[in-house]
Amino acid sequence: MDNIAATECLTLDFGPFETVHRWQRMPECCEFVGARRSKHTVVAYKDAIYVFGGDNGKQMLNDLLRFDVKEKAWVRAFATGTPPAPRYHHSAVINGSSMFVFGGYTGDIHSNSNLTNKNDLFEYRFPNGQWTEWKFFGKTPVARSAHGAAVYDNKLWIFAGYDGNARLNDMWTISLLPGDPKVWEKVVQSGDCPPTCCNFPVAVARESMFVFSGQSGAKITNSLFQFHFRERRWTRISTEHILRGAPPPPARRYGHTMVSFDRHLYVFGGTADSTLPNDLHCYDLDTQTWHIVSPSSDSEIPSGRLFHAAAVIGDAMFIFGGTVDNNVRSGETYRFQFSSYPKCTLHDDFGRLLNSRQFCDVEFIVGEDDTKIPAHIAMVAARSKFLRQRIRQAKEKRQEHLEEVYGGEEIPVKDLPILEVKLKDAVPEAFDMVLNYIYTDRIDPTKKIEDPFSNRIVLLMMDVYRLAVQFNMKRLEQLCVHYLEATINHANVLEALHNAAMLKLYFIKELCLSFVVKDSNYNQIVMSQEFESLDQPLMVEVIRRKQMPQAKNFFKQYDLGTDMGTTLEQDMEAFLKGIGQEFCDITLLLDGVPIPSHKAVLAARCSYFEGLFRSFMPESNTVNIQIGEMIPSSESFGSLLRYIYYADVSMPPEDSLYLFTVPVFYGFTNNRLQAFCKQNLEMNVTFENVIQILEAADRMQAVDIKKYALNLIVHHIGKELCRVNFTLIGRTILFVGDCYLDQATPLTSCFVDAQQQTLNMAKTPTSNDTQKQRPLGAKRSLSAQRCSDRQGTLRRTLYALPDLGIRKLFL
């Protein structure tokens, strides 16, 4: 793909933009428009959010409010017909051009009379503002409040709630299409259904409805459940068995909100164990991980609250109202700006490299049976100091052997025998899992054994723990400890104790002993048949530990220290910046400058390099770097390597312009880098970096951003000329004018505004001073003759402007 074709897709929108992950306070709803409230509903329709019902602390409400997100104004929505009775803890959803309100709690809370749950359904048509109550045939759902409601396949789905006496977990559905029978259907649910619950949110994404936490009495959890509409089947999304060091899910809570956007679910607010947190939690549906979203530095973060409501318009979430501290109702409105980037594929890419076993340059000889497990030196050396040293030793041993056989003759790299590293005391299955962690930062033991609580998997994880300690992989060590703490139970603890004692894993041994001597566990365990066959020294130790509870408990004092270990990204960053130099096996040539690198990493991340190394590997072991016909600047190529090695997307805007087409040319898994480059260009081109951007745009022939840069220079020419080193001004003006000439744009307007300011500047730099300056951005590929021709053209143009005094400074 040539530069012109590649940059044709570079269509930019230069704002104004909202900062991603920014909380912004919107105008509050005035009391004369609508009361402050909680337990209401919010839905989004076109460019507005609609608030219905709730309570203001004294009475239930049934007004309908409208907030225009463009005008940022609150009004009472136009309505005709009979609206639903005042209520709270109802549900509201959108289908087509109508809002549907179901159920809720009605009555007079001030006098505590006529309080009852409802199962009625009202439709509000946005085009004409008409309220209509639906009439049904046949069975109807039991009246309820604090339930969940969703729309899928033009049907309303009602789940769980509270009927006045008990929490529910039944489900009903009804078609919302005009002309369809108004008949409720009770849904037969299958799978791992959530417990009876109320005051929980639901969100629809990927043909499914998601339910997170809620009030379930003693059974309240922080589990995330997924209902598959087509199969009518529930699954509990379980990730406890996966070792990856990901942040835990949000604490159990109720009265919170959850919305879906892109590939994420966002949870905000609610009450969690008597607190009102205001963190925004995000669940990635692809990676099945939770994390807390860090708000932008200029955010106006809402306080913690419960029984508020939220809706999504475009790429932003709006929350309104709720109960804040001291049971006070709120009338506040906040906007949160989502981000929408393709997922990071770093872990997946390295995982595919391991599974493919392509380009392996080391074999680990593992266990008593000398099981051969191939791997990649770069990945292993990056993650473990212990294995890095073993690789060095193996290289030295191989070199000694080659010198004995071939003398001083140099052996081509491609003819070298594969490196062998022996690990006699490792269990092959456990080492294989450690390798998986090295490449992906995660382990899923259930891929080897389905039951995560079986004796075999506990023993296997103890072997993994032993290797983590031996390889000095602190983070993996901690993950193993957390896993064993969660999976050791009555059925497997004695075998785990025996194995820990045999392998001299003293911490795991103490963990098992502490579990056995607990009052709730002791009698059941010592009366079991397995205890009768326990080794006598261990049996004695268990009994003594129980009889002497005041004895020193090693388990409680065990401390993993301040070293929490490193992530895959951190290790790969250190490897690129220095540690990996001695393990380089390929040279990248950038405009004649050699850059040592690693085949395995490049092949894992880029299909271009994978194909090159597999089928067209140069004899010289050197690869020339170009992006199409363009040679990137050294700075931008450094940004590219940071992205390839550890998924870093931070870079100056001029680098983003060079790298915009890289994902297509080099064949990345997705266009994540391109998305960040585009955003970086749209949001960060300023008069302070516009010259570098203009040079890069001119070289890339990116017409869109070139025009933008030139227009920016026109509006800030005075600032630009004051800012630039005076010895560079001549070159800057030549270049800017040259670009204008290329576009057949009048040059005069670029300089008129700054004429007087420039005439007051210091003297003109000498030609020698100008020639000594290094080019900004990338080296230009134009010949010296072509540069001279372009500058000559500009000089002739400047001479044609006799009344522009500025020309005298540069000619």
C-alpha positions in Angstrom: 0.0 0.0 0.0 1.6 3.3 -1.0 1.4 6.4 1.2 -1.3 8.1 -0.8 -3.6 5.1 -0.6 -2.8 4.5 3.0 -3.6 8.1 4.1 -6.8 8.3 2.1 -8.5 6.6 5.1 -7.0 9.2 7.5 -10.2 11.2 7.9 -9.9 13.3 11.0 -12.4 15.3 13.1 -10.7 18.2 14.9 -13.2 18.6 17.6 -14.0 20.1 19.9 -13.8 16.9 21.9 -14.7 15.7 25.3 -11.8 14.2 27.3 -12.2 10.5 27.7 -13.1 9.2 31.2 -14.1 12.7 32.2 -17.0 13.2 34.7 -18.7 16.5 34.0 -21.5 18.0 36.1 -24.5 19.1 34.1 -27.1 21.7 35.1 -29.1 20.5 38.0 -32.8 20.1 37.7 -34.5 23.1 39.3 -37.2 22.4 41.9 -39.9 24.2 39.8 -39.2 21.8 36.9 -39.0 18.6 39.0 -38.2 17.5 42.5 -35.0 15.9 43.7 -35.5 12.2 43.8 -34.4 8.6 44.1 -35.8 5.2 43.1 -36.8 6.7 39.7 -36.0 5.6 36.2 -34.1 7.2 33.3 -34.2 6.2 29.7 -32.5 7.7 26.6 -34.4 8.7 23.4 -32.6 10.5 20.6 -30.7 13.5 22.2 -32.5 13.5 25.5 -32.9 11.5 28.7 -36.4 11.1 30.3 -36.9 10.8 34.0 -40.1 9.2 35.4 -41.4 8.7 38.9 -39.4 8.1 42.1 -39.8 9.7 45.5 -38.6 13.0 46.9 -38.5 11.8 50.5 -42.1 12.8 51.3 -44.2 11.5 48.5 -44.1 9.3 45.4 -43.9 11.0 42.0 -45.3 10.4 38.5 -44.0 13.4 36.6 -42.0 13.0 33.4 -38.9 15.2 33.0 -36.7 15.7 29.9 -33.1 16.7 29.8 -31.7 17.8 26.4 -28.1 16.7 26.3 -27.2 19.2 23.5 -29.0 22.2 25.0 -28.2 21.1 28.5 -31.6 22.2 29.7 -34.3 20.6 31.9 -38.0 20.8 31.0 -41.2 19.0 31.8 -42.0 16.6 29.0 -45.2 17.1 27.1 -47.8 14.4 28.0 -51.4 13.6 27.4 -53.6 10.8 28.6 -53.6 9.2 32.1 -50.1 8.6 33.4 -49.2 5.8 35.7 -50.0 6.4 39.4 -47.1 7.9 41.4 -44.6 5.1 42.1 -41.0 4.2 42.8 -38.8 1.1 42.2 -40.6 0.5 38.9 -38.8 -0.2 35.6 -38.7 1.7 32.3 -37.4 0.6 28.9 -37.3 1.9 25.3 -38.6 0.0 22.3 -39.0 1.8 19.0 -40.4 5.2 19.7 -42.1 4.3 23.0 -41.2 4.0 26.7 -42.7 1.2 28.7 -43.1 1.5 32.4 -43.9 -1.7 34.4 -44.8 -2.3 38.0 -43.3 -0.6 41.0 -44.5 0.4 44.5 -47.4 2.8 44.8 -49.3 4.5 47.6 -49.0 7.4 50.1 -45.7 7.1 51.9 -46.4 10.2 54.0 -49.5 8.6 55.6 -48.3 5.1 55.1 -51.6 4.1 53.4 -52.6 2.2 50.2 -49.1 1.0 49.8 -49.0 -1.8 47.2 -46.9 -3.4 44.5 -48.2 -3.2 40.9 -47.9 -5.3 37.7 -49.4 -2.8 35.3 -47.8 -1.8 32.0 -47.9 1.7 30.6 -46.7 3.0 27.2 -45.5 6.5 26.5 -45.3 7.4 22.9 -42.6 10.1 22.3 -43.9 11.4 19.0 -47.2 12.6 20.5 -46.6 12.4 24.2 -49.6 10.0 24.7 -49.8 7.7 27.8 -51.7 4.4 27.3 -52.2 1.6 29.8 -52.0 -1.9 28.3 -54.7 -4.5 29.0 -53.7 -8.2 29.1 -55.2 -11.6 28.4 -54.4 -14.6 30.5 -51.9 -14.9 33.3 -49.8 -12.0 34.5 -46.6 -11.7 36.5 -47.1 -11.3 40.2 -47.1 -7.6 41.3 -43.6 -6.5 42.2 -41.1 -3.7 42.6 -37.3 -3.3 42.6 -37.1 -5.8 39.7 -35.1 -5.9 36.5 -36.4 -5.1 33.0 -34.8 -5.4 29.5 -35.8 -5.3 25.9 -34.7 -7.9 23.4 -36.1 -9.0 20.1 -39.0 -6.5 20.5 -40.0 -8.1 23.8 -40.1 -6.9 27.3 -38.4 -9.2 29.8 -39.1 -8.9 33.5 -36.9 -10.6 36.1 -37.0 -11.1 39.9 -37.9 -8.2 42.3 -39.9 -8.0 45.5 -43.6 -8.8 45.9 -44.1 -7.3 49.3 -43.4 -10.6 51.2 -40.4 -12.2 49.5 -37.8 -11.7 46.9 -38.4 -13.4 43.5 -36.3 -14.9 40.7 -39.0 -15.7 38.1 -39.0 -14.3 34.6 -41.8 -13.1 32.3 -41.8 -11.8 28.7 -44.3 -10.1 26.4 -44.2 -8.8 22.9 -44.1 -5.1 22.4 -44.9 -5.1 18.7 -48.2 -3.5 17.7 -50.7 -6.1 16.6 -49.1 -9.0 18.6 -51.3 -10.6 21.3 -50.9 -8.8 24.6 -50.2 -12.1 26.5 -47.5 -12.6 29.1 -45.4 -15.7 28.9 -43.6 -17.2 31.9 -40.1 -18.1 30.9 -38.7 -21.5 31.8 -35.2 -20.7 32.9 -32.3 -23.2 32.9 -28.7 -23.2 34.0 -27.1 -21.4 37.0 -30.0 -19.0 37.9 -29.2 -16.1 40.2 -30.7 -16.3 43.7 -33.9 -14.5 44.6 -33.0 -10.8 44.5 -34.2 -7.2 44.2 -32.7 -3.7 43.7 -30.2 -4.8 41.1 -29.5 -3.5 37.6 -29.6 -5.3 34.3 -27.8 -4.5 31.0 -28.2 -6.1 27.6 -25.2 -6.9 25.4 -24.3 -9.6 22.9 -27.6 -11.3 22.8 -27.7 -11.6 26.6 -28.9 -9.9 29.7 -26.4 -9.3 32.5 -27.3 -9.1 36.2 -24.8 -8.0 38.9 -25.2 -8.3 42.6 -28.3 -6.9 44.3 -30.2 -7.6 47.6 -30.4 -11.3 48.2 -30.4 -11.5 51.9 -27.7 -13.9 53.3 -27.0 -15.0 49.7 -25.9 -11.6 48.5 -22.8 -11.9 46.3 -20.8 -9.9 43.9 -21.3 -12.4 41.1 -22.1 -11.5 37.5 -24.8 -13.6 35.8 -25.5 -13.8 32.1 -28.9 -14.8 30.7 -28.7 -16.1 27.1 -32.0 -15.0 25.5 -32.1 -17.5 22.7 -31.3 -20.5 24.9 -33.1 -19.0 27.9 -30.2 -20.2 30.0 -28.3 -18.6 32.8 -24.6 -18.9 33.4 -22.6 -17.5 36.3 -19.5 -15.9 35.0 -16.8 -17.5 37.0 -13.2 -16.3 36.8 -11.9 -17.4 40.2 -10.2 -20.4 38.8 -8.1 -18.2 36.4 -4.8 -17.0 37.8 -3.9 -13.7 36.2 -3.7 -11.1 38.9 -6.6 -9.1 37.6 -8.4 -6.7 40.0 -11.3 -8.3 41.9 -14.9 -7.6 41.0 -16.7 -4.7 42.7 -17.9 -5.4 46.3 -21.4 -6.8 46.7 -23.9 -4.0 46.6 -27.5 -2.9 45.8 -29.1 0.2 44.5 -26.4 0.6 41.9 -26.6 1.1 38.1 -25.1 -0.9 35.2 -25.0 0.1 31.6 -23.4 -1.4 28.5 -21.2 0.4 26.0 -19.0 -1.1 23.3 -17.6 -4.3 24.8 -17.9 -3.2 28.4 -20.3 -3.1 31.3 -20.1 -0.1 33.7 -21.2 -0.3 37.3 -21.6 2.8 39.4 -22.7 3.6 42.9 -25.0 1.6 45.2 -24.4 0.8 48.8 -21.6 -1.7 49.5 -21.6 -3.0 53.1 -22.9 0.3 54.5 -20.6 2.5 52.4 -21.4 4.7 49.3 -18.5 4.2 46.9 -18.2 6.4 43.9 -15.7 4.3 41.9 -16.7 3.4 38.3 -16.1 -0.3 37.7 -15.7 -1.6 34.2 -16.2 -5.3 33.1 -14.5 -6.3 29.8 -16.7 -8.9 28.1 -13.8 -10.1 25.9 -11.2 -10.6 28.6 -13.7 -11.3 31.4 -11.9 -8.9 33.8 -12.9 -6.1 36.0 -11.1 -2.9 36.6 -11.7 0.5 38.1 -11.8 3.3 35.5 -9.4 6.2 36.4 -11.2 9.5 35.8 -9.5 12.2 33.9 -7.7 14.9 35.9 -10.3 17.5 35.1 -13.2 15.4 36.3 -16.1 16.6 38.5 -16.7 13.2 40.2 -20.2 12.6 41.6 -20.4 11.6 45.2 -21.4 8.1 46.2 -25.1 7.4 45.9 -27.8 4.7 45.6 -31.1 4.4 43.9 -30.0 6.8 41.2 -30.5 6.0 37.5 -28.4 6.0 34.4 -28.7 5.9 30.6 -26.3 6.0 27.6 -26.6 8.5 24.7 -24.0 8.2 22.0 -20.6 7.7 23.7 -21.5 9.1 27.1 -23.3 8.0 30.2 -25.7 10.3 32.1 -26.7 9.7 35.7 -29.4 11.6 37.6 -30.5 11.8 41.2 -30.3 9.2 43.8 -29.9 9.1 47.6 -26.7 10.6 48.9 -25.3 11.0 52.4 -27.8 11.2 55.3 -30.7 10.0 53.2 -30.7 13.2 51.1 -32.3 13.1 47.6 -30.3 14.5 44.8 -31.2 16.5 41.7 -27.7 16.4 40.2 -26.9 15.3 36.7 -23.5 14.0 35.6 -22.1 13.1 32.3 -19.3 10.5 31.8 -17.3 10.3 28.6 -16.7 6.7 27.5 -13.6 5.6 25.6 -13.9 3.1 22.8 -10.7 1.4 21.8 -10.2 -2.0 20.3 -9.0 -4.5 22.9 -5.3 -4.9 23.7 -4.2 -8.2 22.1 -0.7 -8.4 23.7 -1.5 -11.4 25.9 -3.5 -13.2 23.2 -0.7 -12.6 20.6 2.0 -14.0 22.8 -0.3 -16.9 23.7 -0.8 -17.8 20.0 2.9 -17.7 19.6 3.3 -20.3 22.4 0.6 -22.5 21.0 1.9 -22.4 17.4 5.4 -23.4 18.6 6.8 -21.4 15.6 10.3 -19.9 15.7 11.2 -21.8 18.9 14.9 -21.4 19.7 15.1 -23.2 23.1 14.0 -26.6 24.3 13.5 -27.3 28.0 14.3 -30.9 29.0 11.9 -31.4 31.9 11.5 -34.1 34.5 12.9 -37.6 34.9 11.6 -38.7 31.5 13.4 -35.8 29.7 10.2 -34.3 28.3 11.0 -31.7 25.6 9.0 -28.5 25.8 9.9 -25.9 23.1 9.8 -22.2 23.8 11.3 -18.8 22.8 14.4 -17.4 24.5 13.1 -13.8 24.3 9.9 -14.5 26.2 11.4 -16.8 28.9 14.4 -14.5 29.4 12.1 -11.5 29.8 10.0 -13.0 32.6 12.4 -14.9 34.8 15.8 -14.0 36.1 16.5 -17.6 37.1 15.6 -19.0 33.6 17.6 -16.1 32.0 20.7 -17.3 33.8 20.1 -20.9 32.9 19.8 -19.8 29.2 23.1 -18.0 29.5 24.7 -21.1 30.9 23.3 -23.3 28.2 24.6 -20.9 25.5 28.1 -21.1 27.0 27.9 -24.9 27.1 26.8 -25.0 23.5 29.6 -22.6 22.4 32.2 -24.8 24.2 30.8 -27.8 22.4 30.9 -26.1 19.0 34.5 -25.0 19.5 35.5 -28.6 20.3 33.8 -29.9 17.1 34.5 -27.0 14.6 37.4 -25.2 16.2 37.3 -21.5 15.6 35.1 -21.7 12.5 32.1 -19.4 12.7 28.7 -21.2 12.5 25.8 -19.4 10.7 23.0 -18.7 13.1 20.5 -20.7 11.1 22.8 -23.8 11.4 23.2 -23.6 15.2 21.6 -26.5 17.1 18.6 -25.6 19.2 19.5 -24.5 22.7 18.8 -27.0 25.5 18.0 -26.2 29.1 17.6 -29.0 31.5 15.1 -28.8 34.5 15.3 -32.2 36.1 13.3 -31.4 39.2 10.3 -29.8 37.3 7.1 -31.6 36.6 6.3 -31.3 32.9 2.6 -30.5 33.4 3.4 -27.8 35.9 6.2 -26.3 33.8 3.8 -26.2 30.9 1.4 -24.1 33.0 4.3 -21.8 34.1 5.2 -21.3 30.4 1.6 -20.3 29.7 1.8 -17.7 32.5 5.1 -16.4 31.0 3.5 -15.7 27.7 0.0 -14.6 28.7 0.2 -13.5 32.4 -2.5 -16.0 33.3 -3.1 -19.7 34.1 -6.4 -21.5 33.8 -5.9 -24.9 35.7 -9.3 -26.1 34.6 -7.9 -26.5 31.0 -5.9 -29.4 32.4 -8.5 -30.7 34.9 -12.2 -29.7 34.8 -12.8 -29.8 38.6 -11.0 -26.9 40.2 -11.4 -28.4 43.7 -10.1 -31.9 42.8 -7.0 -33.3 44.6 -5.1 -33.5 41.4 -5.5 -29.9 40.5 -4.5 -28.8 44.0 -1.3 -30.9 43.8 -0.6 -29.6 40.4 -0.9 -26.0 41.6 1.5 -26.8 44.4 4.0 -27.9 41.8 3.4 -24.6 40.0 3.9 -22.7 43.2 7.2 -24.5 43.8 8.4 -23.6 40.3 7.3 -20.0 40.8 9.5 -19.8 44.0 12.4 -21.4 42.2 12.1 -19.2 39.2 11.8 -16.1 41.4 8.4 -15.1 39.8 6.8 -13.3 42.7 3.6 -12.5 41.1 2.9 -16.0 40.0 3.8 -17.2 43.5 1.2 -14.9 45.0 -1.4 -16.0 42.5 -0.8 -19.7 43.4 -1.1 -18.9 47.1 -4.5 -17.1 46.5 -5.7 -20.0 44.4 -4.7 -22.6 47.0 -6.3 -20.6 49.8 -9.6 -20.6 47.8 -9.6 -24.2 46.7 -8.3 -26.2 49.7 -11.3 -27.8 51.4 -12.2 -30.8 53.6 -11.8 -33.3 50.8 -8.3 -32.3 49.6 -6.6 -30.7 52.6 -4.8 -33.8 54.0 -3.4 -34.8 50.6 -2.3 -31.2 50.1 -0.7 -31.3 53.6 1.2 -34.5 52.8 2.5 -33.2 49.5 3.5 -29.8 51.0 5.5 -31.6 53.7 7.2 -33.9 51.1 8.1 -31.0 48.8 9.2 -28.8 51.7 6.7 -26.1 50.8 6.5 -24.8 54.3 4.1 -22.0 53.6 1.6 -24.3 52.0 2.0 -26.8 54.8 1.2 -24.1 57.3 -1.8 -23.0 55.2 -3.1 -26.6 55.4 -2.5 -27.0 59.1 -4.3 -23.7 59.8 -7.3 -25.0 57.8 -7.3 -28.4 59.6 -7.2 -27.0 63.2 -10.1 -24.5 62.7 -12.9 -25.4 65.1 -15.4 -25.6 62.2 -13.2 -28.1 60.3 -11.2 -30.1 62.9 -13.7 -32.8 64.0 -14.8 -33.6 60.5 -11.3 -34.0 59.2 -9.8 -36.0 62.1 -12.7 -38.4 62.0 -12.2 -39.1 58.3 -10.6 -42.3 56.8 -8.0 -40.1 55.1 -6.8 -38.9 58.5 -6.2 -42.4 59.6 -3.7 -43.0 56.7 -1.9 -39.7 57.3 1.9 -40.0 58.0 2.4 -40.3 61.8 4.6 -37.2 62.1 2.0 -35.0 60.4 -0.8 -36.6 62.5 1.2 -35.7 65.6 1.8 -32.2 64.4 -2.0 -31.7 63.7 -2.9 -32.9 67.2 -0.3 -30.8 68.9 -1.2 -27.7 66.9 -4.8 -28.1 68.0 -3.8 -28.6 71.6 -1.5 -25.6 71.6 -3.3 -22.9 69.7 -1.1 -20.3 71.3 1.9 -21.8 69.5 3.6 -19.7 66.9 1.6 -19.6 63.7 4.0 -19.4 60.8 1.2 -18.9 58.3 -0.1 -15.7 59.9 3.4 -14.2 59.9 4.3 -15.2 56.4 4.8 -12.1 54.3 5.3 -11.9 50.6 7.1 -8.7 51.1 6.9 -5.4 49.3 7.9 -7.0 46.0 4.6 -7.7 44.4 6.1 -9.0 41.2 5.9 -7.7 37.7 3.3 -7.9 34.9 3.9 -9.1 31.4 3.9 -5.5 30.2 6.5 -4.4 32.8 8.8 -7.3 32.0 8.6 -6.7 28.3 9.3 -3.0 28.8 12.4 -3.8 30.8 13.4 -6.3 28.2 13.2 -3.8 25.3 15.0 -1.1 27.2 18.0 -3.1 28.2 17.7 -6.6 29.6 17.0 -8.1 26.2 20.0 -6.7 24.3 22.1 -9.8 24.7 19.3 -12.0 23.5 18.6 -10.2 20.2 18.5 -12.5 17.1 17.5 -10.1 14.3 18.6 -6.7 13.1 16.2 -4.1 11.9 17.8 -1.5 9.6 16.1 1.9 9.8 17.6 4.4 7.2 21.0 2.6 7.6 20.9 2.5 11.4 20.8 -1.0 12.9 18.3 -1.7 15.7 18.7 -5.1 17.4 15.4 -6.9 18.1 13.8 -10.3 18.7 12.2 -12.5 16.1 9.7 -14.2 18.4 8.2 -10.9 19.7 8.0 -9.3 16.2 6.4 -12.5 14.7 3.9 -12.8 17.6 2.6 -9.2 17.1 2.8 -8.7 13.3 1.7 -11.1 10.6 4.2 -9.3 8.2 7.2 -10.4 10.3 5.7 -13.8 10.9 5.4 -14.4 7.1 8.8 -12.9 6.5 10.6 -15.0 9.0 8.7 -18.2 8.0 9.2 -18.0 4.2 11.6 -15.2 3.2 14.1 -14.9 6.0 17.1 -12.8 4.7 20.5 -14.6 4.8 22.0 -11.5 6.4 19.5 -11.8 9.3 18.8 -8.1 8.6 15.4 -6.5 7.7 15.0 -3.1 6.1 12.2 -1.1 7.8 9.8 0.9 5.7 6.1 1.6 5.9 5.0 1.3 2.3 7.4 3.6 0.5 8.1 5.7 3.5 10.9 5.4 6.0 9.6 6.4 9.5 11.6 8.7 11.8 13.6 7.0 14.5 11.4 8.5 17.1 8.2 7.1 15.6 9.8 3.7 15.1 10.7 3.8 18.8 7.1 4.4 19.5 6.2 1.4 17.3 8.6 -0.9 19.1 7.1 0.1 22.4 3.7 -0.8 21.1 4.9 -4.2 19.7 6.8 -5.2 22.9 4.5 -4.0 25.7 1.4 -2.4 24.0 2.3 1.2 25.0 0.2 3.7 23.0 1.6 6.9 24.4 3.5 8.9 21.8 3.8 12.5 20.4 1.2 13.4 17.7 3.9 13.5 14.9 4.7 9.8 15.6 1.0 9.0 15.4 0.9 10.4 11.9 3.7 8.1 10.8 2.2 5.1 12.5 -1.4 5.5 11.5 -1.0 3.1 8.6 1.2 0.6 10.4 -1.5 -1.8 11.6 -2.6 -2.4 8.0 0.9 -2.6 6.6 2.4 -4.8 9.3 -0.7 -6.8 9.9 -1.6 -6.3 13.6 -4.4 -8.3 15.1 -6.7 -5.3 15.2 -6.6 -1.5 14.7 -6.0 -0.5 18.3 -2.9 1.4 17.5 -4.6 3.1 14.6 -7.5 4.2 16.9 -5.1 5.8 19.4 -3.1 7.4 16.6 -6.2 9.0 15.2 -7.4 10.3 18.6 -3.9 11.6 19.4 -3.9 13.6 16.2 -7.4 14.9 16.6 -6.9 16.1 20.2 -3.2 17.1 20.4 -2.2 19.0 17.4 -1.4 22.5 18.7 0.7 25.5 17.5 3.5 24.1 19.8 4.0 21.0 17.7 2.4 22.0 14.4 5.6 22.4 12.5 6.6 18.7 13.2 3.1 17.6 12.3 3.2 19.6 9.1 6.4 18.0 8.0 5.2 14.6 8.8 1.9 15.2 6.9 3.7 16.6 3.9 5.9 13.5 3.8 3.0 11.2 4.3 0.8 13.2 1.8 -1.9 13.2 4.5 -3.9 16.0 2.9 -6.5 16.3 5.6 -4.1 17.0 8.5 -1.8 19.0 6.3 -4.6 21.5 5.6 -5.4 21.6 9.3 -1.8 22.2 10.3 -1.5 25.1 7.7 -4.7 26.7 8.9 -3.5 26.4 12.5 -0.2 28.2 11.5 -2.2 31.0 9.9 -4.1 31.6 13.1 -1.1 31.3 15.4 1.7 32.6 13.1 2.7 35.2 15.7 3.0 32.7 18.5 4.8 30.2 16.2 7.4 32.7 15.1 8.1 33.8 18.7 8.3 30.2 19.9 10.6 28.7 17.2 14.4 29.0 17.7 15.3 32.1 15.7 17.9 30.2 13.7 15.1 27.9 12.5 12.7 30.6 11.4 14.1 30.8 7.8 13.7 27.1 7.3 10.2 27.1 9.0 8.9 29.9 6.7 10.4 28.2 3.7 8.7 25.0 4.5 5.4 26.4 5.4 5.4 28.5 2.3 6.5 25.5 0.2 3.4 23.6 1.5 1.2 26.4 0.6 2.6 26.5 -2.9 1.9 22.8 -3.2 -1.7 23.4 -2.4 -1.9 26.5 -4.7 -2.9 28.6 -1.7 -2.1 32.3 -1.5 0.9 32.7 0.7 0.4 36.3 1.7 -2.3 35.7 4.3 -0.1 33.3 6.2 2.3 36.2 7.1 0.3 39.4 7.2 -0.9 39.1 10.8 2.6 38.6 12.1 4.3 41.2 9.9 4.9 43.9 12.5 5.8 41.4 15.2 8.4 39.7 13.0 10.0 43.0 11.9 10.8 43.7 15.6 12.7 40.4 15.9 16.4 40.0 16.2 18.7 39.9 13.2 18.5 37.2 10.5 20.5 34.0 11.2 23.4 33.4 8.9 23.3 30.8 6.2 25.9 28.7 8.1 23.7 28.7 11.3 20.7 27.6 9.3 22.5 24.8 7.6 23.7 23.4 10.9 20.2 22.8 12.2 19.0 19.2 12.2 15.6 18.6 10.5 12.5 18.4 12.7 10.7 15.0 12.7 11.9 12.4 10.2 14.7 12.8 7.7 13.3 14.0 4.4 14.0 11.7 1.5 14.2 14.6 -1.1 17.5 15.1 -2.8 19.5 18.2 -2.2 18.7 19.4 -5.7 15.0 19.0 -5.1 15.2 21.0 -1.8 17.0 23.7 -3.6 14.4 23.9 -6.3 11.6 24.1 -3.8 13.3 26.9 -1.8 14.0 28.7 -5.0 10.3 28.6 -5.9 9.5 30.1 -2.5 12.1 32.8 -2.9 10.6 33.9 -6.2 7.2 33.9 -4.6 8.4 36.1 -1.7 10.1 38.5 -4.1 6.7 38.8 -5.8 5.3 40.4 -2.6 7.0 43.8 -2.6 5.0 45.3 0.3 5.6 42.4 2.7 8.6 43.5 4.8 9.0 40.1 6.3 10.7 38.8 3.1 13.8 40.9 3.8 14.5 38.8 6.8 14.8 35.5 4.9 16.3 36.4 1.5 
